Amino acid sequence: MDDGGKRGSSDRIRVALVYGGRSTEHEVALQSARHVFDHLDPDRYEVLPVAVDPEGRWHRLDAGRLRADGSPALPARPALTADADGGAETSDLVLAPHPVQGPAVLGGEAIDVFFPVMHGPLCEDGTIQGLFELADVPYVGTGVLGSAVCMDKDVAKRLTTAADIPSAPYLRVRAAQWPGVRADIERLVAEGPGLPAFVKPANLGSSVGITRVEDGRGLAEAIETALGFDEKCLVETAIDAREIELAVLSPERPGDPPDVSVPGEIVAQGGFYDYERKYLDSDGARRHIPADLSDAQTGAAREMARKVFVTLECDGMARIDLFLERGSGRWLFNEANTIPGFTTISMYPEMWEASGLPYGQLLDRLIARAQQRHAQQRKLRRSR
């Protein structure tokens, strides 16, 4: 039977691994994609690597070449657009809508599931998810709404606050206001969140564009740095706290509460956990999995992570970052990441490994959830 695209004779699930993207976190996504690619069981999945380069062009790469290459990151574009014998690497792919029966078609090839590994704006913020929704295709991870909400740290905090989930005090600054209200902002920071503070873009991850400000002299420069990456930034009180992360996964059976991993802890060395310490300095931070917490603290953290996941309309996966305030022992929400890192030093897969769910089985769960959710959505009425 014609399934609308070329397909091999294998019964394996055909997964389009879409990675890279137009984001300052592009390089991190290339590293994450390499590890997802390496851990997808070749007996269960036929993987079609699709790179989205920094200019937004889509390239179909050859999986065999990438396996033989073994580099620590997948490439952003093919070395050649075609083999001498008319090979498989191409550019300018076209995504066709999912037909009534059968798989979606990407560049003439049938696809069962799309697995996006793309961090930051124009990727993780609901944009790529919107494309998949318009094409009516199954895809791994949170949908349009949850992805957009979690990417915007300001909106995420407004929603969690409304759900009685506390977070650190902060002030939002919009580019349209700045620098006309600079003096007012400096005064409000002194009266409100206070210093020291972290100034961060509202829509970004991997600690890009974040500055720790110790006193008022560095505030304006930090705001301008953050607004160079986004049209809105947050000035957030620097809490004396431990940084605790938890991995959350949609349940295998619909209606059950989300599954939550053991907690992990990040201890930055010589400063806050910025981009360099995350990805460039192997000694930039220590990670403790599981975190050294009491049973009561662990239970409270896992319950808050579960509540945040549901409140922010997450699905499939999310890494929920919390603060455990020293002195008071309060738990505070920091942020949620709907496409967490999958690199060799990423907490999300490591916390699931420590919880008894190996990397490969984690990917199985995510792909199965994508197919399950898509099947549920196709049962919804599209007409009166």
PyMOL commands that set and color helices and strands:
alter all, ss='L'
color gray80, all
select helices_A, chain A and resi 26-39+63-69+127-135+144-151+153-162+182-191+216-227+275-280+295-311+347-354+359-377
alter helices_A, ss='H'
color red, helices_A
select strands_A, chain A and resi 13-20+45-52+58-60+90-91+95-96+104-106+109-111+113-117+170-174+197-201+211-213+232-237+241-249+259-260+264-268+285-288+317-325+331-337
alter strands_A, ss='S'
color yellow, strands_A
deselect
rebuild
show_as cartoon
